[in-house]
Amino acid sequence: MLESFKLTAQKLKRYLKIHVNLPHSYRTTDKKYPLVLSFDGQYYFNFIKENTKIADIDNVINNYEIIFIAIQSPSNELWRESELNPYYNGKEKQIDKVLSYIFFEYIMHDLIPMFKERYRISNDLYVMGYGKGAIASTYMVNKYPEVKGCGLFSPDFTNVSDEIFTDLDNHYDKTKAIYLYKGERKESYDDSFYSLYLEYRKYEYEYVILDYTDEKNDIKCVENHITTFLNFITEK
C-alpha cells in the first residue's frame, strides 16, 4: 500500500518528495510498526509523472511488518553531496556540508514526529542508504540515539573525511544493529570501506552483519541485500 506526496520543507528551502509503503496488515490492525527510513526514494518508487525507478523492491518490503518511508534525494550532484555527505572534504566550493546537518535535524525533529502523527509507528527506527545515502545513514546511526540501526549498502567514500571513524569511536553503542555491505570493488573508496569494515569488527556489537565481497554490485544484488537487511532487523 503505497502513498506518495510532496511536502514543503521550509527549513530546507525546498520541496520533499516522499513515498510511504504501509504493510498489508495496516488497515486490519491497530498495532504500531517499526519504521525503516531510506534515502534516494527515486530509485525505488516513481513519483507522479516521473519514471526514475531502477530497483524493484515493492515485493521485498511488502513481505515485512514494517512501515517503509523513502525520501527522494536531489538529482543535482552538488546539492546531493551537500545534503547527504556531512563528512565532505573535497575542493568543490559550491558544496556546503552544513546543509546535511540541517537536513538530518529536520528529519529527526520535524519529519519523524509528523510521520508518527500520521501513521502508527513504533519507537523502532532504522535508516538505510546506498552510496552517499549510506554515508548519511552512518552519520545518523552514530549521532542519534533514537536510530536503532542502519543498512549501509556500498558506502561511497569519495570526498569523505576520516571524521566518519572519529564519530564511530565517540558515539559507539553496541546495542545498535549494523548491516554493512559492499560488493564490486571501486578503487576510489576500497581502502576507506575496508577501514570502516575493520572499525566495526573491533567493537562487540550485539547485532551486526558485515559482508565484504567482490560480487557484481548490480541492482538485483542490492535488492537481495535489502532483503537480508530487513530479515536482520526484524528477526534480531
DRENPA-3360 file (N, C-alpha, C; in nm, 2 decimals, always signed):
BEGIN
1 = MLESFKLT = +0.08/-0.12/+0.00/+0.00/+0.00/+0.00/+0.09/+0.12/+0.00 ~ +0.10/+0.19/-0.11/+0.19/+0.30/-0.13/+0.12/+0.43/-0.14 ~ +0.18/+0.53/-0.06/+0.13/+0.67/-0.07/+0.25/+0.76/-0.10 ~ +0.23/+0.84/-0.20/+0.34/+0.94/-0.24/+0.29/+1.08/-0.23 ~ +0.37/+1.17/-0.18/+0.32/+1.31/-0.17/+0.44/+1.40/-0.17 ~ +0.41/+1.53/-0.20/+0.51/+1.63/-0.19/+0.49/+1.72/-0.07 ~ +0.60/+1.75/+0.00/+0.59/+1.83/+0.12/+0.68/+1.96/+0.11 ~ +0.63/+2.07/+0.15/+0.71/+2.19/+0.15/+0.79/+2.19/+0.28;
9 = AQKLKRYL = +0.92/+2.18/+0.27/+1.01/+2.18/+0.38/+1.07/+2.32/+0.39 ~ +1.01/+2.41/+0.46/+1.06/+2.55/+0.47/+1.20/+2.56/+0.53 ~ +1.24/+2.47/+0.62/+1.37/+2.48/+0.68/+1.48/+2.44/+0.58 ~ +1.44/+2.36/+0.49/+1.53/+2.31/+0.38/+1.53/+2.40/+0.26 ~ +1.43/+2.49/+0.25/+1.41/+2.58/+0.14/+1.39/+2.49/+0.01 ~ +1.32/+2.38/+0.02/+1.29/+2.30/-0.10/+1.17/+2.21/-0.07 ~ +1.12/+2.15/-0.18/+1.01/+2.05/-0.16/+1.08/+1.92/-0.13 ~ +1.01/+1.83/-0.06/+1.05/+1.69/-0.05/+0.94/+1.60/-0.11;
17 = KIHVNLPH = +0.99/+1.51/-0.19/+0.91/+1.40/-0.24/+0.92/+1.28/-0.16 ~ +0.81/+1.23/-0.10/+0.82/+1.12/+0.00/+0.73/+1.01/-0.05 ~ +0.77/+0.89/-0.02/+0.70/+0.77/-0.05/+0.68/+0.69/+0.08 ~ +0.56/+0.65/+0.11/+0.53/+0.57/+0.23/+0.46/+0.44/+0.19 ~ +0.53/+0.33/+0.22/+0.47/+0.20/+0.19/+0.43/+0.13/+0.32 ~ +0.30/+0.11/+0.33/+0.24/+0.05/+0.45/+0.22/-0.10/+0.44 ~ +0.24/-0.18/+0.54/+0.23/-0.32/+0.53/+0.08/-0.37/+0.50 ~ +0.07/-0.49/+0.45/-0.07/-0.54/+0.42/-0.16/-0.53/+0.53;
25 = SYRTTDKK = -0.11/-0.56/+0.65/-0.20/-0.57/+0.77/-0.24/-0.44/+0.83 ~ -0.19/-0.33/+0.77/-0.20/-0.20/+0.84/-0.35/-0.16/+0.86 ~ -0.44/-0.19/+0.77/-0.58/-0.15/+0.78/-0.66/-0.25/+0.86 ~ -0.60/-0.36/+0.90/-0.68/-0.46/+0.97/-0.63/-0.48/+1.12 ~ -0.54/-0.39/+1.16/-0.49/-0.40/+1.30/-0.47/-0.26/+1.35 ~ -0.45/-0.25/+1.48/-0.42/-0.12/+1.54/-0.28/-0.11/+1.60 ~ -0.20/-0.21/+1.56/-0.06/-0.21/+1.62/+0.03/-0.11/+1.56 ~ +0.14/-0.08/+1.62/+0.24/+0.00/+1.57/+0.35/-0.08/+1.50;
33 = YPLVLSFD = +0.42/-0.02/+1.40/+0.51/-0.09/+1.32/+0.65/-0.01/+1.33 ~ +0.76/-0.09/+1.31/+0.89/-0.03/+1.30/+0.90/+0.05/+1.17 ~ +0.98/+0.16/+1.18/+0.99/+0.25/+1.06/+1.13/+0.23/+1.01 ~ +1.14/+0.20/+0.88/+1.27/+0.20/+0.80/+1.26/+0.32/+0.71 ~ +1.36/+0.41/+0.73/+1.37/+0.53/+0.65/+1.48/+0.52/+0.56 ~ +1.45/+0.54/+0.43/+1.56/+0.53/+0.33/+1.58/+0.66/+0.25 ~ +1.70/+0.68/+0.21/+1.74/+0.79/+0.12/+1.72/+0.74/-0.02 ~ +1.72/+0.83/-0.12/+1.71/+0.80/-0.26/+1.59/+0.72/-0.30;
41 = GQYYFNFI = +1.48/+0.77/-0.25/+1.35/+0.71/-0.28/+1.32/+0.71/-0.43 ~ +1.38/+0.80/-0.51/+1.36/+0.80/-0.65/+1.41/+0.67/-0.72 ~ +1.50/+0.60/-0.65/+1.55/+0.47/-0.71/+1.45/+0.36/-0.69 ~ +1.36/+0.37/-0.59/+1.27/+0.26/-0.56/+1.13/+0.28/-0.60 ~ +1.09/+0.41/-0.61/+0.95/+0.44/-0.65/+0.94/+0.55/-0.75 ~ +0.84/+0.54/-0.84/+0.81/+0.65/-0.93/+0.72/+0.75/-0.87 ~ +0.76/+0.88/-0.88/+0.67/+0.99/-0.83/+0.57/+1.02/-0.94 ~ +0.47/+1.10/-0.92/+0.37/+1.13/-1.01/+0.43/+1.19/-1.14;
49 = KENTKIAD = +0.40/+1.13/-1.25/+0.45/+1.17/-1.39/+0.60/+1.16/-1.40 ~ +0.67/+1.08/-1.31/+0.81/+1.07/-1.32/+0.84/+0.92/-1.33 ~ +0.95/+0.89/-1.40/+0.99/+0.75/-1.42/+1.14/+0.73/-1.39 ~ +1.17/+0.73/-1.26/+1.31/+0.72/-1.22/+1.35/+0.59/-1.15 ~ +1.25/+0.51/-1.13/+1.27/+0.38/-1.05/+1.36/+0.29/-1.13 ~ +1.47/+0.24/-1.06/+1.56/+0.14/-1.12/+1.57/+0.01/-1.04 ~ +1.51/+0.01/-0.92/+1.51/-0.12/-0.84/+1.37/-0.15/-0.81 ~ +1.34/-0.28/-0.81/+1.21/-0.33/-0.78/+1.20/-0.39/-0.64;
57 = IDNVINNY = +1.18/-0.31/-0.54/+1.18/-0.36/-0.40/+1.04/-0.37/-0.34 ~ +0.93/-0.34/-0.42/+0.80/-0.35/-0.37/+0.77/-0.49/-0.32 ~ +0.80/-0.59/-0.39/+0.77/-0.73/-0.34/+0.86/-0.76/-0.22 ~ +0.97/-0.70/-0.21/+1.06/-0.72/-0.10/+1.00/-0.67/+0.03 ~ +0.97/-0.54/+0.03/+0.93/-0.47/+0.15/+0.79/-0.51/+0.19 ~ +0.71/-0.56/+0.10/+0.57/-0.60/+0.13/+0.56/-0.73/+0.21 ~ +0.68/-0.80/+0.22/+0.68/-0.92/+0.29/+0.71/-0.90/+0.44 ~ +0.72/-0.77/+0.48/+0.76/-0.74/+0.62/+0.66/-0.65/+0.69;
65 = EIIFIAIQ = +0.65/-0.67/+0.82/+0.56/-0.59/+0.90/+0.63/-0.46/+0.95 ~ +0.66/-0.38/+0.85/+0.73/-0.25/+0.87/+0.66/-0.14/+0.79 ~ +0.68/-0.02/+0.83/+0.65/+0.10/+0.75/+0.78/+0.14/+0.69 ~ +0.78/+0.15/+0.55/+0.90/+0.18/+0.48/+0.87/+0.32/+0.42 ~ +0.96/+0.42/+0.46/+0.94/+0.55/+0.40/+1.07/+0.59/+0.33 ~ +1.06/+0.64/+0.21/+1.17/+0.67/+0.13/+1.16/+0.82/+0.09 ~ +1.27/+0.89/+0.11/+1.28/+1.04/+0.08/+1.36/+1.05/-0.05 ~ +1.31/+1.12/-0.15/+1.38/+1.14/-0.27/+1.50/+1.24/-0.25;
73 = SPSNELWR = +1.61/+1.21/-0.30/+1.73/+1.30/-0.29/+1.74/+1.38/-0.41 ~ +1.81/+1.50/-0.40/+1.82/+1.59/-0.52/+1.90/+1.51/-0.63 ~ +1.86/+1.54/-0.75/+1.93/+1.48/-0.87/+2.06/+1.56/-0.90 ~ +2.07/+1.69/-0.86/+2.19/+1.77/-0.88/+2.30/+1.71/-0.79 ~ +2.41/+1.68/-0.85/+2.52/+1.61/-0.77/+2.58/+1.70/-0.66 ~ +2.59/+1.83/-0.69/+2.65/+1.92/-0.59/+2.55/+1.93/-0.47 ~ +2.42/+1.94/-0.50/+2.32/+1.95/-0.40/+2.31/+1.82/-0.32 ~ +2.32/+1.71/-0.39/+2.31/+1.58/-0.33/+2.43/+1.56/-0.23;
81 = ESELNPYY = +2.55/+1.60/-0.28/+2.67/+1.59/-0.19/+2.65/+1.67/-0.07 ~ +2.60/+1.80/-0.08/+2.58/+1.89/+0.03/+2.48/+1.83/+0.13 ~ +2.38/+1.76/+0.08/+2.27/+1.71/+0.17/+2.30/+1.58/+0.24 ~ +2.38/+1.49/+0.17/+2.40/+1.36/+0.22/+2.54/+1.33/+0.27 ~ +2.63/+1.42/+0.26/+2.77/+1.39/+0.30/+2.82/+1.49/+0.41 ~ +2.79/+1.46/+0.53/+2.83/+1.55/+0.64/+2.98/+1.55/+0.67 ~ +3.05/+1.46/+0.60/+3.20/+1.44/+0.62/+3.27/+1.50/+0.50 ~ +3.21/+1.58/+0.42/+3.27/+1.63/+0.29/+3.41/+1.69/+0.32;
89 = NGKEKQID = +3.51/+1.65/+0.24/+3.64/+1.71/+0.25/+3.70/+1.74/+0.11 ~ +3.62/+1.76/+0.01/+3.66/+1.79/-0.13/+3.69/+1.93/-0.15 ~ +3.72/+1.97/-0.27/+3.76/+2.11/-0.30/+3.65/+2.19/-0.37 ~ +3.54/+2.13/-0.39/+3.43/+2.20/-0.46/+3.36/+2.30/-0.36 ~ +3.38/+2.43/-0.39/+3.34/+2.54/-0.30/+3.19/+2.55/-0.30 ~ +3.12/+2.50/-0.40/+2.97/+2.51/-0.40/+2.90/+2.41/-0.31 ~ +2.98/+2.32/-0.25/+2.92/+2.22/-0.16/+2.93/+2.27/-0.02 ~ +2.82/+2.27/+0.05/+2.81/+2.32/+0.19/+2.76/+2.21/+0.28;
97 = KVLSYIFF = +2.85/+2.14/+0.35/+2.80/+2.03/+0.43/+2.71/+2.07/+0.54 ~ +2.71/+2.20/+0.58/+2.61/+2.24/+0.68/+2.47/+2.20/+0.64 ~ +2.44/+2.20/+0.51/+2.31/+2.16/+0.47/+2.27/+2.02/+0.52 ~ +2.37/+1.93/+0.53/+2.34/+1.80/+0.57/+2.30/+1.80/+0.72 ~ +2.36/+1.88/+0.80/+2.33/+1.89/+0.94/+2.18/+1.94/+0.96 ~ +2.15/+2.04/+0.88/+2.01/+2.09/+0.88/+1.91/+1.98/+0.83 ~ +1.95/+1.91/+0.73/+1.87/+1.80/+0.68/+1.84/+1.70/+0.78 ~ +1.94/+1.65/+0.85/+1.93/+1.54/+0.95/+1.84/+1.59/+1.07;
105 = EYIMHDLI = +1.87/+1.71/+1.11/+1.79/+1.77/+1.22/+1.64/+1.78/+1.18 ~ +1.62/+1.82/+1.05/+1.48/+1.83/+1.00/+1.41/+1.69/+1.00 ~ +1.49/+1.59/+0.96/+1.43/+1.45/+0.96/+1.39/+1.41/+1.10 ~ +1.48/+1.43/+1.20/+1.46/+1.38/+1.33/+1.35/+1.46/+1.41 ~ +1.35/+1.59/+1.39/+1.27/+1.68/+1.47/+1.14/+1.73/+1.40 ~ +1.13/+1.71/+1.27/+1.01/+1.76/+1.20/+0.95/+1.64/+1.13 ~ +1.02/+1.57/+1.05/+0.96/+1.46/+0.97/+0.92/+1.35/+1.05 ~ +1.00/+1.29/+1.13/+0.97/+1.17/+1.21/+0.84/+1.20/+1.30;
113 = PMFKERYR = +0.84/+1.31/+1.38/+0.72/+1.34/+1.45/+0.59/+1.35/+1.37 ~ +0.61/+1.41/+1.25/+0.49/+1.42/+1.16/+0.45/+1.28/+1.11 ~ +0.54/+1.20/+1.08/+0.51/+1.06/+1.04/+0.44/+0.99/+1.15 ~ +0.48/+1.01/+1.28/+0.42/+0.94/+1.39/+0.28/+0.99/+1.42 ~ +0.25/+1.11/+1.38/+0.12/+1.16/+1.40/+0.03/+1.10/+1.29 ~ +0.08/+1.08/+1.17/+0.00/+1.03/+1.06/-0.01/+0.88/+1.05 ~ +0.10/+0.81/+1.09/+0.10/+0.66/+1.08/+0.13/+0.60/+1.22 ~ +0.09/+0.48/+1.23/+0.12/+0.41/+1.36/+0.26/+0.35/+1.36;
121 = ISNDLYVM = +0.35/+0.43/+1.40/+0.50/+0.40/+1.40/+0.54/+0.37/+1.55 ~ +0.62/+0.27/+1.56/+0.67/+0.23/+1.70/+0.80/+0.32/+1.72 ~ +0.87/+0.29/+1.83/+0.99/+0.36/+1.86/+1.11/+0.29/+1.79 ~ +1.09/+0.19/+1.71/+1.20/+0.12/+1.64/+1.22/+0.19/+1.51 ~ +1.33/+0.27/+1.50/+1.36/+0.35/+1.38/+1.49/+0.30/+1.32 ~ +1.49/+0.27/+1.19/+1.61/+0.23/+1.12/+1.63/+0.32/+1.00 ~ +1.76/+0.33/+0.96/+1.78/+0.41/+0.84/+1.87/+0.33/+0.74 ~ +1.85/+0.36/+0.61/+1.93/+0.28/+0.51/+1.96/+0.37/+0.39;
129 = GYGKGAIA = +2.07/+0.33/+0.33/+2.11/+0.41/+0.21/+2.22/+0.34/+0.13 ~ +2.23/+0.38/+0.00/+2.32/+0.33/-0.09/+2.42/+0.44/-0.14 ~ +2.54/+0.42/-0.15/+2.64/+0.52/-0.19/+2.65/+0.63/-0.09 ~ +2.62/+0.75/-0.13/+2.62/+0.87/-0.04/+2.51/+0.86/+0.06 ~ +2.40/+0.79/+0.03/+2.29/+0.77/+0.12/+2.34/+0.68/+0.24 ~ +2.44/+0.59/+0.21/+2.49/+0.51/+0.32/+2.58/+0.59/+0.41 ~ +2.65/+0.69/+0.36/+2.73/+0.79/+0.44/+2.63/+0.86/+0.53 ~ +2.52/+0.91/+0.48/+2.42/+0.98/+0.56/+2.37/+0.89/+0.67;
137 = STYMVNKY = +2.34/+0.76/+0.64/+2.29/+0.67/+0.74/+2.39/+0.64/+0.84 ~ +2.52/+0.63/+0.81/+2.63/+0.61/+0.91/+2.63/+0.73/+1.01 ~ +2.62/+0.85/+0.96/+2.61/+0.97/+1.04/+2.49/+0.96/+1.14 ~ +2.38/+0.93/+1.09/+2.26/+0.93/+1.17/+2.26/+0.82/+1.28 ~ +2.31/+0.70/+1.25/+2.31/+0.60/+1.35/+2.41/+0.63/+1.46 ~ +2.52/+0.70/+1.42/+2.62/+0.75/+1.52/+2.57/+0.86/+1.61 ~ +2.50/+0.95/+1.55/+2.46/+1.08/+1.62/+2.33/+1.08/+1.70 ~ +2.24/+0.99/+1.65/+2.10/+1.00/+1.71/+2.07/+0.87/+1.79;
145 = PEVKGCGL = +2.05/+0.88/+1.92/+2.02/+0.76/+2.00/+1.89/+0.69/+1.95 ~ +1.80/+0.77/+1.90/+1.67/+0.72/+1.86/+1.68/+0.62/+1.74 ~ +1.79/+0.63/+1.66/+1.81/+0.54/+1.55/+1.86/+0.41/+1.60 ~ +1.79/+0.30/+1.59/+1.82/+0.17/+1.64/+1.92/+0.09/+1.56 ~ +1.94/+0.13/+1.43/+2.03/+0.05/+1.34/+2.03/+0.11/+1.20 ~ +2.11/+0.05/+1.12/+2.13/+0.11/+0.98/+2.16/+0.00/+0.88 ~ +2.12/+0.02/+0.76/+2.16/-0.06/+0.65/+2.25/+0.02/+0.56 ~ +2.38/-0.02/+0.55/+2.48/+0.06/+0.47/+2.52/-0.02/+0.35;
153 = FSPDFTNV = +2.47/+0.02/+0.23/+2.49/-0.05/+0.11/+2.60/+0.02/+0.02 ~ +2.72/-0.04/+0.01/+2.83/+0.01/-0.07/+2.85/+0.16/-0.05 ~ +2.89/+0.20/+0.07/+2.91/+0.34/+0.10/+3.01/+0.40/+0.00 ~ +2.98/+0.52/-0.05/+3.07/+0.59/-0.14/+3.16/+0.69/-0.06 ~ +3.28/+0.65/-0.05/+3.38/+0.73/+0.03/+3.45/+0.84/-0.04 ~ +3.40/+0.87/-0.17/+3.46/+0.98/-0.24/+3.44/+1.11/-0.17 ~ +3.54/+1.19/-0.14/+3.54/+1.31/-0.06/+3.48/+1.30/+0.08 ~ +3.51/+1.19/+0.14/+3.47/+1.17/+0.28/+3.59/+1.17/+0.37;
161 = SDEIFTDL = +3.58/+1.25/+0.48/+3.70/+1.26/+0.57/+3.70/+1.15/+0.67 ~ +3.82/+1.14/+0.74/+3.83/+1.04/+0.85/+3.75/+1.07/+0.97 ~ +3.68/+1.18/+0.97/+3.59/+1.22/+1.08/+3.48/+1.11/+1.10 ~ +3.45/+1.04/+0.99/+3.35/+0.93/+1.00/+3.39/+0.82/+1.10 ~ +3.52/+0.80/+1.10/+3.57/+0.70/+1.20/+3.58/+0.76/+1.34 ~ +3.61/+0.89/+1.35/+3.60/+0.95/+1.48/+3.47/+0.95/+1.54 ~ +3.36/+0.97/+1.46/+3.23/+0.97/+1.51/+3.19/+0.83/+1.56 ~ +3.24/+0.73/+1.49/+3.21/+0.59/+1.54/+3.27/+0.57/+1.68;
169 = DNHYDKTK = +3.40/+0.61/+1.69/+3.46/+0.60/+1.82/+3.39/+0.67/+1.93 ~ +3.35/+0.79/+1.90/+3.29/+0.88/+2.00/+3.15/+0.84/+2.04 ~ +3.08/+0.78/+1.95/+2.93/+0.75/+1.97/+2.90/+0.60/+1.97 ~ +3.00/+0.52/+1.98/+2.98/+0.38/+1.98/+2.87/+0.33/+2.07 ~ +2.78/+0.25/+2.02/+2.67/+0.20/+2.10/+2.65/+0.05/+2.06 ~ +2.69/-0.04/+2.14/+2.69/-0.18/+2.09/+2.55/-0.24/+2.07 ~ +2.44/-0.16/+2.12/+2.31/-0.21/+2.10/+2.25/-0.18/+1.96 ~ +2.32/-0.10/+1.88/+2.28/-0.06/+1.75/+2.29/-0.18/+1.66;
177 = AIYLYKGE = +2.20/-0.20/+1.56/+2.20/-0.30/+1.46/+2.27/-0.25/+1.34 ~ +2.38/-0.31/+1.30/+2.46/-0.26/+1.19/+2.47/-0.36/+1.08 ~ +2.42/-0.32/+0.96/+2.44/-0.41/+0.84/+2.52/-0.33/+0.74 ~ +2.64/-0.38/+0.72/+2.74/-0.31/+0.63/+2.77/-0.41/+0.52 ~ +2.75/-0.36/+0.39/+2.78/-0.44/+0.28/+2.85/-0.36/+0.17 ~ +2.94/-0.43/+0.10/+2.99/-0.37/-0.03/+3.02/-0.49/-0.12 ~ +2.98/-0.47/-0.24/+3.01/-0.57/-0.34/+3.13/-0.54/-0.43 ~ +3.11/-0.51/-0.56/+3.21/-0.49/-0.65/+3.31/-0.38/-0.61;
185 = RKESYDDS = +3.44/-0.41/-0.63/+3.54/-0.32/-0.59/+3.54/-0.18/-0.67 ~ +3.56/-0.07/-0.60/+3.58/+0.06/-0.66/+3.71/+0.12/-0.60 ~ +3.81/+0.14/-0.68/+3.93/+0.19/-0.63/+3.92/+0.32/-0.55 ~ +3.82/+0.40/-0.58/+3.81/+0.53/-0.52/+3.78/+0.52/-0.37 ~ +3.72/+0.41/-0.33/+3.68/+0.40/-0.19/+3.70/+0.27/-0.12 ~ +3.78/+0.18/-0.19/+3.80/+0.05/-0.13/+3.87/+0.05/+0.01 ~ +3.98/+0.13/+0.01/+4.06/+0.14/+0.14/+3.97/+0.19/+0.25 ~ +3.90/+0.30/+0.22/+3.82/+0.36/+0.33/+3.70/+0.26/+0.37;
193 = FYSLYLEY = +3.65/+0.19/+0.28/+3.54/+0.10/+0.31/+3.60/-0.01/+0.41 ~ +3.72/-0.06/+0.37/+3.78/-0.17/+0.45/+3.81/-0.12/+0.58 ~ +3.85/+0.01/+0.59/+3.88/+0.07/+0.73/+3.76/+0.07/+0.81 ~ +3.64/+0.11/+0.75/+3.52/+0.11/+0.83/+3.48/-0.03/+0.87 ~ +3.50/-0.12/+0.77/+3.47/-0.26/+0.80/+3.55/-0.31/+0.92 ~ +3.68/-0.28/+0.92/+3.76/-0.32/+1.04/+3.72/-0.25/+1.17 ~ +3.68/-0.12/+1.15/+3.64/-0.05/+1.27/+3.52/-0.11/+1.34 ~ +3.42/-0.15/+1.25/+3.30/-0.21/+1.31/+3.34/-0.35/+1.37;
201 = RKYEYEYV = +3.43/-0.42/+1.31/+3.47/-0.55/+1.35/+3.53/-0.55/+1.49 ~ +3.60/-0.45/+1.53/+3.67/-0.44/+1.66/+3.57/-0.42/+1.77 ~ +3.45/-0.37/+1.74/+3.36/-0.35/+1.85/+3.27/-0.47/+1.87 ~ +3.23/-0.49/+1.99/+3.14/-0.60/+2.03/+2.99/-0.57/+2.02 ~ +2.95/-0.54/+1.90/+2.81/-0.51/+1.88/+2.73/-0.64/+1.91 ~ +2.61/-0.62/+1.96/+2.52/-0.73/+1.98/+2.46/-0.78/+1.85 ~ +2.43/-0.69/+1.76/+2.37/-0.72/+1.63/+2.45/-0.66/+1.52 ~ +2.52/-0.74/+1.44/+2.60/-0.69/+1.33/+2.62/-0.79/+1.22;
209 = ILDYTDEK = +2.60/-0.75/+1.10/+2.64/-0.83/+0.98/+2.73/-0.74/+0.90 ~ +2.85/-0.80/+0.87/+2.95/-0.73/+0.78/+2.97/-0.82/+0.66 ~ +2.95/-0.77/+0.54/+2.97/-0.85/+0.42/+3.05/-0.78/+0.33 ~ +3.17/-0.83/+0.30/+3.27/-0.76/+0.21/+3.31/-0.86/+0.10 ~ +3.25/-0.85/-0.01/+3.27/-0.94/-0.12/+3.30/-0.87/-0.25 ~ +3.32/-0.95/-0.35/+3.35/-0.89/-0.48/+3.25/-0.93/-0.59 ~ +3.13/-0.96/-0.54/+3.02/-1.00/-0.63/+2.98/-0.87/-0.71 ~ +2.92/-0.90/-0.83/+2.88/-0.78/-0.91/+2.78/-0.70/-0.83;
217 = NDIKCVEN = +2.80/-0.57/-0.83/+2.72/-0.48/-0.75/+2.61/-0.42/-0.83 ~ +2.52/-0.51/-0.88/+2.41/-0.46/-0.97/+2.28/-0.44/-0.89 ~ +2.17/-0.40/-0.95/+2.05/-0.37/-0.88/+1.99/-0.49/-0.82 ~ +2.00/-0.60/-0.89/+1.95/-0.73/-0.83/+2.02/-0.76/-0.70 ~ +2.15/-0.74/-0.70/+2.23/-0.76/-0.58/+2.18/-0.68/-0.47 ~ +2.16/-0.55/-0.50/+2.11/-0.46/-0.39/+1.98/-0.50/-0.34 ~ +1.89/-0.54/-0.43/+1.76/-0.59/-0.38/+1.77/-0.71/-0.29 ~ +1.86/-0.80/-0.32/+1.89/-0.92/-0.23/+1.94/-0.88/-0.10;
225 = HITTFLNF = +2.03/-0.78/-0.10/+2.08/-0.74/+0.03/+1.99/-0.65/+0.12 ~ +1.89/-0.59/+0.05/+1.79/-0.52/+0.12/+1.70/-0.62/+0.19 ~ +1.68/-0.74/+0.13/+1.60/-0.85/+0.19/+1.68/-0.90/+0.31 ~ +1.81/-0.92/+0.30/+1.89/-0.97/+0.41/+1.89/-0.87/+0.53 ~ +1.89/-0.74/+0.49/+1.89/-0.63/+0.60/+1.76/-0.63/+0.67 ~ +1.65/-0.64/+0.60/+1.52/-0.64/+0.66/+1.50/-0.77/+0.75 ~ +1.54/-0.88/+0.70/+1.54/-1.00/+0.78/+1.62/-0.98/+0.91 ~ +1.73/-0.92/+0.90/+1.82/-0.90/+1.01/+1.76/-0.81/+1.12;
233 = ITEK = +1.69/-0.70/+1.08/+1.64/-0.61/+1.18/+1.50/-0.66/+1.24 ~ +1.43/-0.74/+1.16/+1.30/-0.79/+1.21/+1.31/-0.91/+1.29 ~ +1.43/-0.98/+1.28/+1.44/-1.11/+1.35/+1.54/-1.10/+1.47 ~ +1.61/-0.99/+1.48/+1.72/-0.98/+1.58/+1.66/-0.99/+1.72;
% end
